[in-house]
Amino acid sequence: MNNKIMVIDDEKIVVDMAKMALEHDGYIVETFLNGESALARLKEETFDIVVTDFKMKGIDGMEVLRTVKEHYPKTKVIMITAFANLDTAVEALRGDVFDFFPKPVKIKELKSAIERALEK
């Protein structure tokens, strides 16, 4: 498989659980606790999927989405948020996010979205 996935969330427990679950399925996973370090890493390495939190201090999920779409158009973005509402979902979808999940995200649903994104 060897697909590379970046997970960005300001909650360490979220990135640690995602990393453990996704690596168990054979994915290569790198985690970041903020958008700044994640975008710096994207300049060095290509990722197939970016899973990002919507609301973070500094560079938020929408800025991550815009940067990925502009500079890495083949990379799919999946967004998660604790602040899920219609406005948030519409904003993300207008930004061409591949999928969008409210927290707490169910790992089975996240894995399914990643599989669908990799098929496209």
Beta strands, then each sheet from edge to edge (+ up, - down):
strand 1: 4-8
strand 2: 28-32
strand 3: 49-53
strand 4: 76-81
strand 5: 99-102
sheet 1: 2+ 1+ 3+ 4+ 5+
end
